[in-house]
Amino acid sequence: MKMQEVYVNAEGARNFIIHHNKLIGICNKMEEIFSTMLFFCFIQSSFLISMAAFSLATTESIVDGAILAARLSLSLIQSYLPFRYGQKLIDSSSEIAAAAYNSNWHSIKDAKVRKVVISIIQRAQKPNKLTAKGYRSISHDTFMTVRI
């Protein structure tokens, strides 16, 4: 759905709001379903990465070092995947505010529609995101702050 196509009239704006609210509901349901699992994955990944890094740092065998380096690499990749999709959700929901703002909302003649667009801009300032049980958001920033 392109913003320029949506704001032709009040009915189009209303349909967009309904669609947007359904998407927010889906994001909230995903948070409800996956939050606990993501929390435990976050804890497990932190532990596995720390243990693999420690083992790699203390090993003296080249063969064991190669095995542990591979294990550390695979743990990092496995840990990264949920964060990648969490970041995609944040980016997509952030684009809504930018698209609404760039839709020439100030030149819309219908005051009702203009108010709807302004409310969309305001609502979309806070992007939707998945969290690890409210502890941390699942994003690239969170993934990069994990200390090894």
DAQUI-V898978 format. One record per backbone hydrogen bond with DSSP energy under -0.5 kcal/mol. NH is the residue of the N-H (numbers start at 1). CO is the residue of the C=O. E is the energy in kcal/mol with one decimal. If there is no record, write none. Layout:
{{NH,CO,E} {NH,CO,E}}
//
This chain:
{{5,2,-0.6} {6,2,-1.3} {7,3,-1.7} {8,5,-0.6} {9,6,-0.7} {13,9,-1.9} {14,10,-2.5} {15,11,-2.4} {16,12,-2.1} {17,13,-2.3} {18,14,-2.3} {19,15,-2.4} {20,16,-2.9} {21,17,-2.7} {22,18,-1.9} {23,19,-2.0} {24,20,-2.2} {25,21,-2.2} {26,22,-2.2} {27,23,-2.3} {28,24,-2.5} {29,25,-2.2} {30,26,-2.5} {31,27,-2.3} {32,28,-2.2} {33,29,-2.5} {34,30,-3.0} {35,31,-1.7} {38,34,-2.9} {39,35,-2.0} {40,36,-2.2} {41,37,-2.4} {42,38,-2.4} {43,39,-2.3} {44,40,-2.8} {45,41,-3.0} {46,42,-2.1} {47,43,-2.2} {48,44,-3.0} {49,45,-2.7} {50,46,-2.1} {51,47,-2.7} {52,48,-2.5} {53,49,-2.5} {54,50,-2.5} {55,51,-2.7} {56,52,-2.3} {57,53,-2.2} {58,54,-1.6} {59,55,-1.0} {65,61,-2.2} {66,62,-2.3} {67,63,-2.2} {68,64,-2.8} {69,65,-2.3} {70,66,-2.2} {71,67,-2.4} {72,68,-2.7} {73,69,-2.4} {74,70,-2.6} {75,71,-2.3} {76,72,-2.3} {77,73,-2.3} {78,74,-2.7} {79,75,-2.3} {80,76,-1.9} {81,77,-1.4} {82,78,-0.5} {83,79,-0.7} {84,80,-2.1} {85,81,-1.7} {86,82,-2.1} {87,83,-2.1} {88,84,-1.9} {89,85,-1.8} {90,86,-1.9} {91,87,-3.0} {92,88,-2.5} {93,89,-2.3} {94,90,-1.8} {95,91,-1.7} {96,92,-0.7} {97,93,-0.6} {98,94,-1.3} {99,95,-2.8} {100,96,-2.6} {101,97,-2.5} {102,98,-2.3} {103,100,-1.2} {107,104,-1.6} {108,105,-1.2} {111,109,-0.6} {114,110,-2.3} {115,111,-2.3} {116,112,-1.9} {117,113,-2.5} {118,114,-2.2} {119,115,-2.3} {120,116,-2.2} {121,117,-2.5} {122,118,-2.4} {123,119,-2.7} {124,120,-2.6} {125,122,-1.0} {126,123,-1.0} {127,125,-0.8} {132,136,-3.0} {133,131,-1.4} {135,132,-1.9} {138,130,-3.0} {139,137,-1.1} {143,139,-2.1} {144,140,-2.5} {145,141,-1.1} {145,142,-0.6} {146,142,-0.5} {146,143,-0.9}}
//
